[in-house]
């Protein structure tokens, strides 16, 4: 299935049905009185986060979504039926924003979450509503209210704990296939990955995190070069970035340090907040470097790259060093998750008193 992470849709809730003007007509009852019912409510338009979806491709080919109108009121005190609601299933992580202003209006972040994106119009009143002691035969009614119409932009940002950065052919797909259940396409040429791949990494019983593999970046990506710039938004919700570097490129004229610095520069140009995220350096393809030269190659790279964060040496192909890296990632993700949890509410009566204070009220 084609990966689509952006789409535009028009949604229209149903209009409310009009009220009815009617009078009771029964034998031997000359003045039966009003019995016109109200119109029915128009159908709502809902969006629901479906964990089984991972693309917005359905909305690329189906742009207009309309709920049914409410039925008009009828005589004999019969109210019109409400219009049927429609539910639009979207991937978890979808952002809905106004297509004209760009203002974010909704976000679907929790599986199963349901939000109302277009409200149906209320039904109009029938003449039964206008009956009073001074107006025994009202001939008034109101039309139904129109439903909401909106033009929305849908933007998908995948929900992953860890995102992979790197040049094409740096070994990102090999790494994610080595540590998770993801099975991306792997080949010995650049741009093998054409869309994001998600994988769940199992560390132990009930211990796991989600990792995202994005298409490789190249210099000029922030201005639109290559493929990776289209998917950089998916890194904005990650808790950790892994910068994977090919330590032994096939072309000896390529300098891994220069490539790594280019990636960092593109990241900073695209989004300074993304640049400030925690980022670890992962030196890959260790198996391609002679054993007696590994320490010198790694030391030279770190020194010239001037990286001060955590550095890991792995071989995604042979899985050397991967287990240690995975455990370190899991510990980091758990710490970040814990820090993101809101603090428990504290009774203000005890806020300024020590735990064992006898002055604390009971």
C-alpha positions, -999 to 999 in steps of 0.1 A, spaced: 0 0 0 13 35 -9 23 55 22 5 88 23 10 111 52 -8 142 40 -43 147 25 -70 174 22 -107 167 29 -140 185 30 -165 175 56 -201 185 58 -224 177 87 -261 173 80 -287 201 81 -314 200 107 -349 192 95 -376 219 95 -405 220 119 -440 212 108 -472 232 109 -501 208 115 -534 206 133 -552 177 148 -582 167 127 -605 142 144 -642 136 142 -663 156 166 -633 177 176 -637 210 159 -606 226 175 -580 198 178 -551 221 183 -515 221 169 -496 188 165 -467 197 142 -435 180 154 -399 193 154 -373 185 127 -346 160 133 -309 168 140 -285 166 112 -258 139 113 -225 146 129 -191 139 114 -166 121 138 -130 112 135 -117 81 153 -81 70 158 -77 35 145 -46 16 155 -49 -7 125 -43 22 100 -9 36 92 -15 58 61 -40 85 49 -42 70 15 -80 64 18 -85 102 20 -63 109 -10 -90 94 -32 -121 102 -12 -121 139 -4 -158 148 2 -176 134 33 -212 144 40 -235 133 68 -272 129 62 -297 157 69 -323 153 96 -359 146 85 -386 172 87 -412 172 114 -446 157 107 -482 160 120 -496 139 148 -469 150 172 -442 131 151 -407 145 153 -383 140 123 -356 113 126 -320 125 131 -296 121 103 -271 93 104 -236 102 117 -205 92 98 -172 81 114 -139 87 96 -112 63 107 -77 78 107 -43 66 119 -31 73 154 -10 105 152 -31 123 127 -32 161 130 -63 179 116 -58 216 108 -78 243 90 -69 241 53 -70 279 49 -54 292 81 -32 262 90 -44 264 126 -44 230 143 -79 221 155 -77 185 165 -51 158 172 -57 120 174 -30 107 198 -47 79 217 -59 46 200 -97 46 200 -100 83 206 -131 99 190 -136 136 183 -164 156 168 -151 175 138 -184 188 123 -216 192 143 -249 185 127 -275 213 126 -303 213 152 -338 206 140 -364 234 137 -394 237 160 -429 227 149 -460 247 157 -466 224 187 -438 243 204 -455 277 200 -488 267 217 -497 289 246 -528 301 266 -530 331 244 -521 314 211 -542 283 207 -537 279 170 -501 289 162 -490 288 126 -453 293 133 -424 270 127 -387 274 123 -363 259 97 -336 236 107 -301 249 114 -274 242 88 -246 217 97 -210 227 99 -188 227 68 -151 225 71 -121 221 48 -93 202 67 -57 193 61 -48 159 75 -12 154 84 2 121 99 31 121 123 39 86 133 41 79 171 75 64 178 98 66 207 130 65 187 137 79 152 166 69 129 187 95 111 213 90 85 225 91 49 211 67 24 228 32 28 239 40 63 223 7 75 191 21 91 169 -6 76 193 -33 85 194 -20 121 156 -19 125 152 -53 110 179 -67 134 164 -53 166 126 -53 159 98 -71 141 99 -47 111 110 -62 78 119 -32 55 133 -36 20 171 -39 22 194 -35 -8 229 -24 -17 219 9 -33 207 43 -20 171 52 -13 159 17 -7 136 30 19 109 51 3 85 56 32 87 53 71 88 19 86 78 12 122 91 -16 144 84 -27 179 116 -36 198 110 -62 226 135 -58 254 118 -82 278 84 -92 291 62 -62 289 92 -41 280 93 -26 245 95 6 226 87 18 190 114 27 165 109 45 132 131 42 101 129 71 77 142 75 42 178 87 41 186 124 42 210 141 18 226 176 18 199 201 9 171 180 23 156 210 42 152 227 8 135 197 -7 163 176 -21 160 138 -19 132 120 -1 139 123 36 126 159 40 91 147 33 91 126 64 112 147 89 79 157 106 77 121 119 107 127 141 91 156 160 72 133 184 101 110 191 119 109 225 153 101 211 171 103 177 197 78 166 222 93 142 235 62 123 267 67 104 283 44 78 318 40 93 331 22 62 316 36 30 323 17 -3 335 49 -19 368 58 -2 365 94 -14 335 99 9 343 112 44 318 99 70 325 130 92 315 154 64 283 134 58 274 133 95 279 171 98 256 176 67 228 156 84 231 177 116 230 209 95 199 198 77 182 189 109 189 223 124 176 241 93 144 221 92 134 225 128 156 239 157 134 221 182 141 189 165 178 197 165 177 201 203 162 166 209 184 140 226 206 125 199 229 95 201 257 87 177 256 51 163 287 41 143 275 12 121 292 -14 98 319 -21 124 323 -55 107 337 -38 76 366 -23 97 396 -45 106 396 -54 143 430 -39 149 419 -5 134 385 -1 150 396 18 180 416 43 160 389 48 134 362 54 160 385 78 180 394 97 149 357 101 139 345 113 173 374 137 175 368 153 141 330 152 145 332 169 179 303 149 193 298 151 231 269 128 235 267 90 239 285 70 212 277 34 203 297 11 180 276 -16 163 273 -39 133 237 -41 123 245 -70 99 262 -92 126 242 -76 155 274 -69 173 267 -42 200 230 -41 192 218 -57 224 237 -32 245 223 -3 225 187 -15 227 189 -18 265 203 17 268 176 31 246 149 14 266 163 29 299 163 63 283 128 60 270 114 49 303 131 79 321 116 103 296 82 88 299 84 90 337 94 127 335 65 134 311 39 121 335 20 149 354 27 151 391 1 139 414 -22 165 428 -13 176 463 -37 189 489 -29 226 494 -34 222 531 -3 200 532 18 218 506 39 239 530 41 214 559 67 186 563 53 150 560 55 143 598 45 177 611 21 176 640 6 209 628 -8 192 597 -46 192 598 -63 158 600 
